[in-house]
């Protein structure tokens, strides 16, 4: 069952300037999606935007819901019983997901397997065998439907159980195209998640957002063959920041495809060769772990996400106050706590001003209670 305010929630999630963290803050501040929608134009004006942000109509939202339903799918809304509980624990959890598959599987424990697109035959075999063993042990295997390790993990899991895919575009835009048939099989025997609306072509900027869904759905993330600079390492970092366990399969030091996974092992990831290496290092089924061993060594590389504190009571901020905040910000993320130390505004004023600036399209709030100026942003 969808919530009674499903149209308003979807409209808010699809509104210009409303990211996942801003969505939660708007709901906390105004109480419900309808009230938050009504406040968006005034917030954008206060943030310095002359043209109101684009807000989908109720008719457009209804069409989107109907189109997903016509494919046999449905929308999953944050803070409802149907939404995957581990994913909901992320502070930047998607406000709404389009889902095709068996909703009864959403309560099952899941493990992510990710890795190189240009994977070796040996790497693909290992990924498929681990996935098949995990599926046989009752876990849903999560991956990203990419070439190489992802596809091998999905195929292996489907042989013994089931698998979820998180994709970067809309449900109707399989990527890569050669995996369209695999996506259809996953929708029939597992599940496919898409944060983007139907018709959205996957772009490079969509993949890190897709990766956080993979990490967020799972109790742990297994990396099989990954270069030092790869999306798989992003997924591993996001998993660690979310308190999930990180596993890596060791590989040859002479193979560039294994340098990233070997690096994870040096950082404290669990060395993984068999199913037992995974199961022995998982928390109780259905509960997120702490990922302490890996996260403590990762800290110098990427700050762990901090829990978002409740917003203080909002208060009005004038143009001078917003300008003072912007002067302290740049494209590199800054912790809001640090911002508070260098400005002369109260915490309530800072939170209110940042929300206005975000709705105006000038700043972006990031996990870990950090904020950054949006590069190339212009107010008009």
SERO-4910 file (N, C-alpha, C, O; in steps of 0.05 Angstrom, whole numbers):
BEGIN
 pado doro    nc1    nc2    nc3   cac1   cac2   cac3    cc1    cc2    cc3    oc1    oc2    oc3
  Unk    A     17    -24      0      0      0      0     18     25      0     36     27     16
  Unk    A     12     43    -18     26     69    -18     14     87      2     -9     85      9
  Unk    A     31    106     13     20    125     33     -1    143     20      0    147     -4
  Unk    A    -19    154     36    -40    170     25    -30    196     11    -43    207     -6
  Unk    A     -6    205     20      5    229      8     27    222    -13     46    237    -16
  Unk    A     24    199    -26     44    190    -45     50    211    -67     73    215    -74
  Unk    A     29    223    -78     34    243    -99     50    266    -89     69    275   -102
  Unk    A     44    276    -65     59    299    -54     88    291    -48    106    307    -53
  Unk    A     92    267    -38    119    258    -32    136    256    -58    159    265    -59
  Unk    A    123    244    -79    138    242   -104    143    269   -116    165    273   -127
  Unk    A    124    287   -115    129    314   -126    152    328   -111    168    341   -124
  Unk    A    152    325    -85    174    338    -69    201    326    -76    220    340    -80
  Unk    A    202    299    -78    227    286    -85    237    293   -112    261    294   -117
  Unk    A    219    299   -131    227    306   -159    229    336   -163    235    345   -185
  Unk    A    225    352   -142    227    381   -145    256    390   -148    274    379   -137
  Unk    A    259    411   -164    286    422   -168    298    432   -142    284    446   -127
  Unk    A    323    425   -137    336    434   -113    332    418    -88    344    423    -68
  Unk    A    315    397    -90    309    381    -66    325    354    -69    317    336    -83
  Unk    A    347    353    -54    362    328    -53    352    311    -30    334    319    -16
  Unk    A    364    287    -27    354    269     -6    356    280     22    337    276     38
  Unk    A    377    295     29    380    306     55    361    329     59    348    332     80
  Unk    A    359    346     38    340    369     40    311    359     43    295    371     57
  Unk    A    305    337     29    278    325     31    271    319     60    250    326     70
  Unk    A    290    305     74    285    299    102    282    324    119    265    325    137
  Unk    A    299    343    114    297    368    130    271    383    125    260    394    144
  Unk    A    262    382    101    236    396     95    213    382    109    196    395    120
  Unk    A    214    355    109    192    340    123    193    346    153    173    350    166
  Unk    A    218    346    164    220    352    193    211    380    199    198    385    220
  Unk    A    217    399    182    210    427    188    180    433    184    168    447    200
  Unk    A    168    421    163    141    429    156    120    407    163     96    412    161
  Unk    A    129    384    170    111    363    180    101    343    159     97    320    166
  Unk    A     98    352    135     90    333    113     98    345     86    105    368     84
  Unk    A     95    328     66    105    335     39     88    358     27     99    375     13
  Unk    A     62    358     33     45    379     22     53    406     31     55    425     16
  Unk    A     58    409     57     66    435     68     94    443     58     99    466     53
  Unk    A    112    423     55    138    429     45    137    439     16    151    458      9
  Unk    A    120    427      0    117    436    -28    108    465    -29    118    481    -45
  Unk    A     89    472    -12     78    499    -11    100    519     -3     99    542    -11
  Unk    A    120    510     12    140    528     22    163    532      2    179    551      5
  Unk    A    166    514    -17    189    515    -35    194    542    -49    216    552    -49
  Unk    A    173    554    -62    178    580    -76    189    601    -57    208    616    -65
  Unk    A    178    604    -33    188    624    -14    217    618     -5    233    636     -3
  Unk    A    223    593     -1    250    585      7    270    592    -15    292    602    -10
  Unk    A    262    586    -40    280    592    -62    285    622    -65    307    631    -71
  Unk    A    264    638    -62    267    667    -63    285    677    -41    302    694    -46
  Unk    A    281    667    -17    299    675      5    328    668      0    346    682      8
  Unk    A    332    646    -15    359    638    -21    372    653    -44    395    648    -51
  Unk    A    356    671    -57    367    688    -78    360    679   -106    372    688   -125
  Unk    A    340    662   -108    331    653   -135    306    668   -143    286    669   -129
  Unk    A    308    681   -167    285    697   -176    263    680   -189    240    686   -186
  Unk    A    272    659   -203    252    641   -217    245    618   -198    264    606   -187
  Unk    A    220    613   -194    213    591   -175    224    564   -185    227    560   -209
  Unk    A    231    546   -166    241    520   -174    219    504   -189    195    508   -184
  Unk    A    228    486   -206    209    470   -221    198    448   -202    213    433   -189
  Unk    A    172    447   -200    158    428   -183    138    412   -201    121    424   -213
  Unk    A    141    386   -202    122    370   -219     94    374   -210     88    378   -186
  Unk    A     76    373   -228     47    375   -222     38    349   -210     51    328   -213
  Unk    A     15    349   -197      2    325   -187     -4    306   -210     -1    281   -207
  Unk    A    -11    317   -233    -17    300   -256      8    286   -266      7    262   -273
  Unk    A     31    300   -266     56    287   -275     64    265   -256     73    244   -264
  Unk    A     61    270   -230     68    250   -210     50    225   -213     59    203   -211
  Unk    A     24    230   -218      6    208   -221     13    191   -246     11    167   -246
  Unk    A     22    205   -267     30    191   -292     54    174   -286     56    151   -296
  Unk    A     73    184   -271     97    168   -265     90    143   -249     99    121   -255
  Unk    A     73    146   -229     64    123   -213     50    103   -230     54     79   -228
  Unk    A     32    112   -248     17     95   -266     36     80   -285     31     57   -291
  Unk    A     56     94   -295     74     82   -315     91     60   -302     95     39   -314
  Unk    A    100     64   -277    115     43   -264     97     20   -257    105     -3   -260
  Unk    A     72     25   -249     53      4   -243     47    -12   -269     43    -37   -267
  Unk    A     46      1   -292     40    -13   -317     62    -33   -324     58    -52   -339
  Unk    A     86    -28   -314    108    -46   -319    109    -69   -298    125    -87   -300
  Unk    A     90    -68   -279     89    -88   -258    105    -80   -234    110    -96   -216
  Unk    A    113    -54   -232    129    -45   -210    113    -27   -191     89    -25   -194
  Unk    A    127    -15   -173    114      3   -153    135     22   -143    159     18   -146
  Unk    A    126     43   -129    144     61   -116    146     54    -86    127     47    -73
  Unk    A    171     56    -76    176     52    -47    183     79    -35    202     92    -44
  Unk    A    169     87    -15    173    113     -3    187    111     24    180     94     41
  Unk    A    206    129     29    220    130     54    201    133     77    180    146     75
  Unk    A    207    120    100    190    122    124    164    108    121    144    115    134
  Unk    A    163     87    104    140     69    102    150     41    106    173     35    104
  Unk    A    131     23    113    139     -4    120    152    -19     97    169    -37    101
  Unk    A    145    -12     72    155    -27     49    184    -20     43    198    -35     29
  Unk    A    193      3     52    220     13     45    241     -5     59    239    -11     82
  Unk    A    263    -12     44    284    -29     56    295    -16     81    306      6     80
  Unk    A    294    -30    104    302    -17    129    331     -9    131    337     12    143
  Unk    A    350    -25    121    378    -18    122    384      6    105    400     23    113
  Unk    A    371      8     82    375     31     65    364     56     78    376     78     75
  Unk    A    342     54     92    330     77    105    349     89    127    345    112    134
  Unk    A    368     73    136    386     82    157    406    103    146    418    117    162
  Unk    A    410    104    120    428    124    109    416    152    111    392    155    107
  Unk    A    433    171    119    422    198    122    415    210     95    399    229     93
  Unk    A    426    200     72    419    209     46    404    187     31    407    184      6
  Unk    A    388    171     45    372    151     32    353    163     12    342    185     17
  Unk    A    349    151    -11    331    162    -31    303    165    -20    292    147     -8
  Unk    A    290    188    -23    263    192    -13    243    173    -26    223    166    -14
  Unk    A    248    166    -51    230    148    -65    246    131    -85    265    141    -97
  Unk    A    239    106    -88    251     87   -107    230     74   -124    209     67   -114
  Unk    A    236     72   -149    219     55   -166    230     26   -165    254     22   -167
  Unk    A    212      7   -161    221    -20   -156    205    -40   -173    180    -38   -173
  Unk    A    219    -57   -187    206    -80   -200    216   -106   -188    241   -110   -187
  Unk    A    198   -122   -178    207   -147   -166    188   -157   -145    165   -148   -143
  Unk    A    198   -174   -129    183   -187   -107    187   -171    -81    208   -172    -70
  Unk    A    166   -157    -73    169   -141    -48    173   -158    -23    183   -148     -3
  Unk    A    165   -183    -24    169   -200     -1    199   -204      5    207   -211     27
  Unk    A    216   -200    -16    245   -204    -12    258   -181      2    281   -183     10
  Unk    A    244   -158      4    257   -134     15    265   -137     44    282   -122     54
  Unk    A    253   -155     58    260   -160     86    282   -180     90    292   -184    112
  Unk    A    291   -192     68    313   -212     69    340   -199     73    344   -177     63
  Unk    A    359   -211     88    386   -199     90    400   -200     64    396   -219     48
  Unk    A    417   -180     58    430   -178     32    460   -173     36    468   -161     56
  Unk    A    475   -182     16    504   -177     14    509   -167    -14    499   -177    -33
  Unk    A    526   -146    -15    533   -134    -41    559   -147    -51    577   -153    -36
  Unk    A    560   -151    -77    584   -160    -91    589   -141   -114    572   -139   -131
  Unk    A    612   -128   -115    618   -109   -136    647   -113   -145    663   -127   -132
  Unk    A    654   -102   -168    681   -105   -178    684    -93   -206    667    -79   -216
  Unk    A    706   -101   -219    714    -89   -244    696    -96   -267    686   -119   -268
  Unk    A    692    -77   -285    677    -82   -309    693   -100   -328    683   -118   -341
  Unk    A    719    -94   -330    737   -110   -348    750   -133   -332    774   -138   -334
  Unk    A    733   -147   -317    743   -168   -300    755   -191   -315    747   -197   -338
  Unk    A    774   -205   -302    785   -229   -313    765   -252   -311    746   -250   -296
  Unk    A    770   -273   -327    753   -296   -325    754   -308   -297    733   -318   -287
  Unk    A    777   -308   -284    779   -319   -257    763   -302   -238    750   -312   -220
  Unk    A    765   -275   -241    749   -258   -223    720   -262   -226    705   -262   -206
  Unk    A    710   -265   -250    682   -270   -255    673   -297   -243    652   -299   -231
  Unk    A    691   -317   -245    684   -343   -234    682   -341   -203    663   -352   -191
  Unk    A    701   -327   -191    700   -324   -161    675   -309   -153    662   -317   -134
  Unk    A    668   -287   -167    644   -272   -160    619   -289   -162    602   -288   -145
  Unk    A    617   -304   -184    594   -321   -188    592   -343   -167    570   -348   -157
  Unk    A    615   -355   -159    614   -376   -139    607   -365   -112    591   -377    -97
  Unk    A    618   -342   -104    611   -330    -79    581   -322    -78    567   -327    -58
  Unk    A    572   -311   -100    543   -303   -101    525   -327   -100    505   -326    -86
  Unk    A    532   -348   -114    516   -373   -113    515   -384    -84    494   -393    -75
  Unk    A    538   -384    -71    539   -394    -43    523   -377    -24    509   -387     -7
  Unk    A    525   -350    -27    509   -332    -10    480   -336    -15    464   -337      5
  Unk    A    471   -338    -40    443   -342    -46    433   -368    -35    411   -370    -25
  Unk    A    450   -389    -37    443   -415    -25    440   -414      5    426   -430     17
  Unk    A    454   -395     18    453   -392     47    430   -374     55    427   -368     79
  Unk    A    414   -364     36    391   -349     43    394   -319     41    376   -304     48
  Unk    A    417   -309     30    421   -280     26    413   -271     -2    416   -286    -21
  Unk    A    404   -247     -4    399   -234    -29    426   -221    -37    437   -206    -21
  Unk    A    435   -226    -61    460   -214    -71    453   -188    -86    437   -188   -105
  Unk    A    466   -166    -78    461   -140    -90    485   -132   -107    508   -135    -98
  Unk    A    479   -121   -131    501   -110   -147    489    -89   -166    466    -82   -163
  Unk    A    505    -80   -185    498    -57   -201    492    -62   -230    490    -43   -245
  Unk    A    490    -87   -238    482    -95   -266    503    -86   -286    497    -87   -310
  Unk    A    527    -79   -278    548    -71   -297    560    -96   -310    555   -119   -301
  Unk    A    577    -91   -330    592   -113   -342    611   -125   -321    616   -113   -301
  Unk    A    621   -149   -327    642   -160   -310    632   -172   -284    615   -190   -284
  Unk    A    644   -163   -262    638   -175   -236    609   -173   -229    597   -192   -219
  Unk    A    596   -150   -233    568   -146   -226    550   -167   -240    535   -181   -227
  Unk    A    553   -169   -266    537   -189   -281    542   -217   -272    523   -233   -269
  Unk    A    567   -224   -267    574   -251   -257    561   -256   -230    551   -278   -225
  Unk    A    561   -236   -212    548   -240   -186    518   -244   -189    507   -262   -176
  Unk    A    505   -229   -206    476   -233   -210    471   -261   -220    453   -274   -211
  Unk    A    486   -269   -241    482   -295   -253    486   -318   -232    470   -336   -231
  Unk    A    507   -315   -217    512   -336   -197    490   -338   -176    482   -359   -168
  Unk    A    481   -314   -167    460   -314   -146    434   -326   -157    420   -340   -142
  Unk    A    427   -320   -182    402   -331   -193    403   -361   -196    381   -373   -197
  Unk    A    426   -373   -196    427   -402   -198    418   -416   -173    408   -438   -173
  Unk    A    421   -402   -150    415   -415   -124    395   -400   -108    385   -410    -87
  Unk    A    387   -376   -116    369   -360   -100    360   -335   -116    348   -337   -137
  Unk    A    367   -312   -105    357   -288   -117    377   -265   -115    396   -267   -100
  Unk    A    371   -243   -129    390   -221   -130    375   -195   -135    354   -195   -148
  Unk    A    386   -173   -125    376   -146   -130    396   -131   -147    421   -135   -144
  Unk    A    386   -114   -164    403    -95   -179    395    -67   -173    371    -61   -173
  Unk    A    414    -49   -169    409    -21   -167    421     -8   -192    444    -12   -198
  Unk    A    404      7   -207    413     17   -233    415     48   -232    402     60   -215
  Unk    A    430     59   -251    436     88   -250    415    104   -265    412    128   -260
  Unk    A    400     92   -284    380    106   -299    352     97   -291    348     86   -269
  Unk    A    333    103   -308    305     94   -303    302     64   -308    319     52   -320
  Unk    A    281     53   -297    276     24   -301    274     16   -330    279     -7   -337
  Unk    A    266     35   -347    262     29   -375    287     35   -392    286     34   -416
  Unk    A    310     40   -378    335     46   -393    357     27   -383    376     36   -369
  Unk    A    356      1   -390    376    -17   -381    404     -8   -390    408      1   -413
  Unk    A    424    -12   -372    451     -5   -379    470    -24   -365    468    -28   -341
  Unk    A    489    -35   -380    493    -32   -409    470    -47   -424    457    -65   -413
  Unk    A    466    -40   -450    444    -52   -464    444    -82   -466    423    -95   -466
  Unk    A    468    -94   -467    470   -123   -469    460   -137   -444    456   -161   -444
  Unk    A    457   -122   -422    446   -134   -397    416   -130   -394    406   -134   -372
  Unk    A    403   -122   -415    374   -118   -413    359   -144   -406    341   -144   -390
  Unk    A    368   -166   -418    355   -191   -412    360   -199   -383    342   -210   -370
  Unk    A    384   -194   -373    390   -200   -345    373   -183   -326    364   -193   -306
  Unk    A    369   -158   -333    352   -141   -317    324   -151   -316    311   -151   -294
  Unk    A    314   -161   -338    287   -172   -339    285   -197   -321    265   -201   -307
  Unk    A    305   -214   -322    306   -237   -304    306   -230   -275    293   -242   -258
  Unk    A    322   -209   -269    323   -200   -241    296   -189   -232    288   -193   -209
  Unk    A    283   -174   -249    256   -163   -242    236   -186   -237    218   -183   -221
  Unk    A    240   -208   -252    221   -230   -249    227   -248   -225    209   -260   -213
  Unk    A    253   -250   -218    261   -270   -197    275   -257   -173    283   -271   -155
  Unk    A    277   -230   -173    290   -216   -151    279   -188   -149    256   -184   -141
  Unk    A    295   -168   -157    286   -141   -155    305   -122   -169    329   -127   -170
  Unk    A    294   -100   -179    311    -79   -192    302    -52   -180    278    -46   -179
  Unk    A    321    -36   -170    316    -10   -158    326     12   -177    347     10   -189
  Unk    A    310     34   -179    319     57   -193    310     82   -178    287     85   -171
  Unk    A    330     99   -172    323    125   -159    313    145   -180    296    162   -173
  Unk    A    323    143   -204    315    162   -225    288    154   -237    280    131   -237
  Unk    A    273    174   -247    247    168   -259    250    153   -286    271    153   -298
  Unk    A    228    142   -295    228    129   -322    238    148   -343    232    172   -342
  Unk    A    252    137   -363    262    154   -385    289    167   -380    300    179   -398
  Unk    A    300    164   -355    325    176   -349    348    159   -360    351    136   -352
  Unk    A    364    170   -377    388    156   -387    410    157   -366    414    179   -355
  Unk    A    424    135   -361    446    136   -341    468    154   -350    477    152   -373
  Unk    A    478    171   -332    500    189   -337    521    184   -316    515    172   -295
  Unk    A    545    194   -320    567    189   -302    561    197   -273    568    184   -254
  Unk    A    547    220   -271    541    231   -244    521    214   -229    518    216   -205
  Unk    A    506    196   -243    486    180   -230    498    155   -216    486    145   -198
  Unk    A    522    147   -224    533    121   -214    541    122   -185    536    103   -170
  Unk    A    554    144   -175    559    145   -146    534    144   -130    534    133   -108
  Unk    A    512    156   -140    487    155   -125    476    126   -125    465    117   -105
  Unk    A    479    113   -148    471     84   -150    488     68   -130    477     49   -117
  Unk    A    514     74   -128    531     59   -110    523     60    -81    525     40    -66
  Unk    A    512     83    -72    504     85    -44    480     68    -39    476     58    -16
  Unk    A    463     63    -59    440     45    -56    450     16    -53    440      2    -36
  Unk    A    469      9    -69    481    -18    -67    492    -22    -38    486    -42    -25
  Unk    A    508     -3    -29    519     -5     -2    498     -4     19    500    -19     39
  Unk    A    478     12     16    458     16     37    439     -8     40    429    -12     62
  Unk    A    435    -23     19    417    -46     20    429    -69     35    414    -87     44
  Unk    A    455    -70     37    469    -94     45    481    -93     73    488    -71     83
  Unk    A    484   -116     86    498   -119    111    528   -116    107    542   -107    126
  Unk    A    538   -123     84    566   -122     78    570   -120     48    553   -126     32
  Unk    A    595   -111     40    602   -108     12    627   -123      6    648   -119     19
  Unk    A    626   -141    -14    649   -157    -23    660   -145    -49    645   -141    -68
  Unk    A    685   -138    -49    698   -128    -73    715   -149    -86    733   -160    -73
  Unk    A    710   -155   -111    725   -174   -127    738   -160   -151    723   -152   -169
  Unk    A    764   -157   -151    778   -143   -172    768   -114   -175    745   -109   -184
  Unk    A    785    -95   -168    778    -67   -170    804    -51   -173    823    -56   -158
  Unk    A    804    -33   -192    827    -15   -195    828      5   -172    809      7   -157
  Unk    A    851     18   -169    854     37   -147    835     60   -149    826     71   -128
  Unk    A    827     68   -173    807     89   -176    783     77   -190    783     74   -215
  Unk    A    764     69   -175    741     55   -187    716     60   -171    717     67   -148
  Unk    A    693     56   -184    668     58   -170    664     37   -148    650     42   -129
  Unk    A    678     14   -151    676     -7   -131    688      3   -105    677     -4    -83
  Unk    A    709     18   -106    721     29    -81    703     50    -69    702     53    -44
  Unk    A    689     65    -85    669     84    -75    648     69    -60    640     77    -38
  Unk    A    638     47    -71    617     31    -58    628     20    -31    613     20    -12
  Unk    A    653     11    -31    664      0     -6    666     22     15    660     18     38
  Unk    A    675     46      7    677     68     26    649     76     37    646     80     61
  Unk    A    629     77     19    602     83     28    592     62     48    578     68     67
  Unk    A    598     37     42    590     15     60    603     19     88    589     16    108
  Unk    A    629     25     88    642     29    113    631     52    129    627     51    153
  Unk    A    626     74    115    615     98    128    587     93    139    579    105    159
  Unk    A    573     74    127    546     67    137    548     45    159    527     36    169
  Unk    A    572     37    167    574     17    188    571    -11    179    566    -29    195
  Unk    A    574    -16    153    571    -43    142    599    -56    140    619    -42    139
  Unk    A    599    -82    139    625    -96    136    636    -95    108    620    -95     88
  Unk    A    662    -94    105    675    -92     79    693   -117     76    709   -123     93
  Unk    A    690   -130     53    705   -155     47    720   -150     20    710   -136      3
  Unk    A    743   -163     17    757   -161     -8    770   -188    -15    781   -201      3
  Unk    A    769   -195    -40    783   -219    -50    811   -212    -58    814   -194    -74
  Unk    A    831   -226    -47    859   -219    -55    865   -226    -84    854   -245    -94
  Unk    A    882   -211    -96    890   -216   -124    919   -212   -129    934   -203   -111
  Unk    A    927   -217   -153    956   -214   -161    965   -185   -159    951   -167   -169
  Unk    A    987   -179   -146    997   -152   -146   1006   -142   -173   1011   -118   -176
  Unk    A   1008   -160   -192   1016   -151   -219    992   -145   -237    996   -136   -260
  Unk    A    968   -149   -227    944   -144   -242    932   -117   -233    923   -116   -210
  Unk    A    931    -97   -250    919    -71   -242    891    -74   -232    881    -57   -216
  Unk    A    876    -94   -241    849    -98   -233    847   -107   -204    825   -107   -193
  Unk    A    869   -115   -192    868   -124   -164    881   -104   -145    880   -109   -120
  Unk    A    892    -83   -154    906    -64   -137    886    -51   -117    894    -47    -94
  Unk    A    862    -45   -126    843    -33   -108    833    -52    -86    831    -44    -63
  Unk    A    827    -76    -94    818    -96    -74    840   -103    -54    835   -106    -31
  Unk    A    865   -105    -64    887   -109    -46    892    -86    -27    899    -89     -4
  Unk    A    887    -62    -37    889    -38    -20    868    -39      2    874    -31     25
  Unk    A    844    -48     -4    824    -51     17    833    -70     39    828    -65     63
  Unk    A    846    -91     31    856   -110     51    877    -97     70    877   -102     94
  Unk    A    894    -81     58    914    -66     75    900    -47     94    910    -41    115
  Unk    A    877    -37     86    862    -18    102    845    -32    123    832    -19    140
  Unk    A    844    -58    123    829    -73    144    805    -87    135    790    -98    151
  Unk    A    799    -89    108    776   -104     99    781   -134    105    804   -143    107
  Unk    A    759   -149    108    761   -177    114    771   -192     89    759   -191     67
  Unk    A    793   -207     92    803   -224     70    783   -245     64    774   -260     82
  Unk    A    776   -248     38    753   -265     31    761   -284      9    769   -276    -13
  Unk    A    759   -310     15    764   -331     -5    741   -350     -7    737   -362    -28
  Unk    A    725   -353     14    703   -372     15    678   -359     28    680   -337     39
  Unk    A    656   -373     26    631   -364     39    636   -360     69    625   -341     80
  Unk    A    651   -378     81    655   -376    110    668   -350    118    662   -339    140
  Unk    A    686   -340    101    700   -315    108    680   -292    110    684   -272    124
  Unk    A    658   -294     95    637   -273     96    619   -277    120    615   -259    136
  Unk    A    608   -302    122    588   -307    143    600   -304    171    586   -295    190
  Unk    A    626   -311    174    638   -309    201    642   -280    210    648   -275    233
  Unk    A    640   -261    192    645   -233    199    621   -215    195    624   -191    194
  Unk    A    598   -227    194    573   -212    191    560   -208    219    563   -225    236
  Unk    A    546   -186    223    530   -183    247    506   -201    246    502   -216    227
  Unk    A    490   -201    267    466   -217    267    449   -210    243    447   -187    235
  Unk    A    437   -230    231    422   -226    206    400   -205    211    385   -207    231
  Unk    A    398   -187    192    378   -166    194    386   -141    208    371   -122    210
  Unk    A    411   -141    220    420   -118    234    446   -108    222    464   -123    215
  Unk    A    448    -81    219    472    -70    208    494    -72    229    490    -68    253
  Unk    A    518    -78    220    541    -79    238    554    -52    242    542    -31    234
  Unk    A    577    -52    253    591    -27    257    614    -23    238    623      0    234
  Unk    A    624    -44    225    646    -41    206    670    -28    219    684    -14    205
  Unk    A    675    -33    245    695    -17    259    723    -22    248    738     -3    244
  Unk    A    730    -47    244    758    -53    236    766    -38    211    788    -26    210
  Unk    A    749    -38    192    756    -25    167    752      5    169    769     20    160
  Unk    A    731     15    182    725     43    183    746     59    198    752     82    191
  Unk    A    757     47    219    777     61    235    802     67    218    814     88    221
  Unk    A    810     48    201    834     53    184    827     70    160    845     83    149
  Unk    A    802     71    152    793     87    130    791    116    137    792    134    119
  Unk    A    788    123    163    782    150    171    801    171    159    791    192    152
  Unk    A    827    166    157    844    187    145    838    192    116    845    213    105
  Unk    A    825    173    102    819    176     74    793    190     70    791    208     53
  Unk    A    773    183     85    746    195     82    733    196    109    732    176    123
  Unk    A    722    220    117    709    222    143    684    205    144    669    203    125
  Unk    A    681    191    167    657    175    171    633    194    173    635    216    184
  Unk    A    610    185    162    586    201    163    576    204    192    575    184    206
  Unk    A    569    228    199    559    233    226    529    233    225    517    241    205
  Unk    A    516    224    246    487    224    247    477    253    246    488    271    260
  Unk    A    457    258    230    446    285    228    430    291    253    411    277    259
  Unk    A    437    313    266    422    322    289    396    334    281    393    344    259
  Unk    A    376    333    299    350    345    292    354    375    287    370    388    300
  Unk    A    339    386    268    341    414    262    330    431    285    309    424    296
  Unk    A    344    453    292    333    471    312    309    485    300    304    484    276
  Unk    A    294    500    317    272    515    307    281    535    286    300    550    292
  Unk    A    269    536    262    278    554    242    275    584    250    258    590    266
  Unk    A    292    600    238    290    629    243    298    644    218    312    633    201
  Unk    A    289    668    216    294    684    192    323    692    190    336    698    211
  Unk    A    334    693    166    361    702    161    360    723    139    346    719    119
  Unk    A    375    745    142    374    766    122    395    760    100    411    741    102
  Unk    A    395    777     80    414    774     57    443    775     66    460    760     56
  Unk    A    449    792     85    476    794     95    485    768    108    508    759    105
  Unk    A    467    756    123    474    730    136    480    708    115    499    693    118
  Unk    A    463    707     95    467    686     74    493    692     59    508    673     52
  Unk    A    499    717     53    523    724     39    548    717     56    568    708     45
  Unk    A    546    721     82    568    714    100    573    684     99    596    675     99
  Unk    A    552    668     99    555    639     97    568    631     71    587    615     71
  Unk    A    558    642     49    569    635     23    598    642     20    613    628      7
  Unk    A    607    664     33    635    672     32    653    651     45    677    650     39
  Unk    A    642    635     63    658    615     77    658    588     63    673    570     70
  Unk    A    642    585     42    639    560     29    652    559      2    657    580    -11
  Unk    A    659    535     -7    670    531    -34    661    504    -44    645    491    -31
  Unk    A    672    495    -67    664    469    -78    672    445    -60    660    424    -61
  Unk    A    693    448    -43    701    427    -25    683    426     -1    678    447     11
  Unk    A    672    403      6    653    401     29    665    410     55    689    405     61
  Unk    A    649    424     71    657    433     97    636    424    117    612    424    112
  Unk    A    645    415    141    627    407    162    611    431    172    622    452    176
  Unk    A    585    427    176    569    448    186    579    457    214    577    481    220
  Unk    A    588    438    230    599    446    256    623    465    254    625    484    270
  Unk    A    639    461    234    662    479    229    652    506    219    663    527    227
  Unk    A    632    506    202    620    530    193    609    547    216    612    572    216
  Unk    A    597    534    235    586    548    258    608    563    274    603    584    286
  Unk    A    632    551    274    654    564    290    664    589    277    675    606    291
  Unk    A    659    593    251    671    616    237    651    636    229    658    657    218
  Unk    A    626    632    234    605    652    227    593    662    252    596    651    274
  Unk    A    578    684    250    566    697    274    536    692    275    522    708    287
  Unk    A    527    670    264    499    663    264    494    641    284    512    625    289
  Unk    A    470    639    294    463    617    312    459    592    296    456    593    271
  Unk    A    461    568    309    456    543    294    429    543    279    427    533    257
  Unk    A    408    554    292    382    554    278    383    571    253    371    564    233
  Unk    A    397    594    254    399    612    231    415    598    209    408    601    185
  Unk    A    436    585    216    453    571    196    437    549    181    438    548    157
  Unk    A    423    533    197    407    511    185    386    523    166    381    512    144
  Unk    A    372    544    175    352    556    159    363    568    133    352    564    112
  Unk    A    386    582    135    398    594    112    408    573     92    405    576     68
  Unk    A    420    551    102    430    531     84    407    517     69    410    510     46
  Unk    A    385    513     83    362    501     69    352    519     46    346    510     24
  Unk    A    351    545     52    342    564     31    362    565      8    353    565    -15
  Unk    A    387    565     14    407    565     -7    407    539    -24    412    539    -48
  Unk    A    401    517    -10    400    492    -25    376    491    -44    378    483    -67
  Unk    A    353    500    -34    329    501    -52    333    520    -75    322    516    -96
  Unk    A    349    541    -70    355    560    -92    376    549   -111    382    562   -131
  Unk    A    387    526   -105    406    514   -124    435    524   -121    450    522   -140
  Unk    A    441    535    -98    468    547    -94    487    530    -77    511    531    -81
  Unk    A    476    514    -59    493    496    -44    481    468    -43    457    464    -51
  Unk    A    497    449    -34    488    421    -33    495    411     -5    518    414      4
  Unk    A    476    398      8    482    385     34    489    356     28    476    342     13
  Unk    A    511    347     41    522    321     36    522    304     62    519    315     84
  Unk    A    525    277     59    526    261     83    548    269    101    568    281     93
  Unk    A    545    264    127    565    272    147    560    301    155    579    313    167
  Unk    A    536    312    150    529    339    158    549    359    147    559    377    161
  Unk    A    555    355    121    574    373    107    558    388     85    537    380     77
  Unk    A    570    410     76    557    427     56    578    438     37    601    443     45
  Unk    A    570    442     12    589    453     -8    573    470    -28    550    465    -32
  Unk    A    587    490    -39    576    505    -61    573    487    -86    592    472    -91
  Unk    A    552    490   -100    549    475   -125    565    488   -147    560    512   -153
  Unk    A    584    474   -158    602    486   -178    586    496   -202    569    481   -213
  Unk    A    591    520   -211    578    531   -234    549    539   -229    535    545   -249
  Unk    A    540    539   -204    512    546   -199    508    576   -204    526    592   -200
  Unk    A    485    582   -214    477    610   -219    448    613   -211    432    595   -214
  Unk    A    442    636   -200    415    641   -191    402    659   -211    413    679   -219
  Unk    A    377    651   -219    363    667   -239    333    666   -234    318    678   -248
***
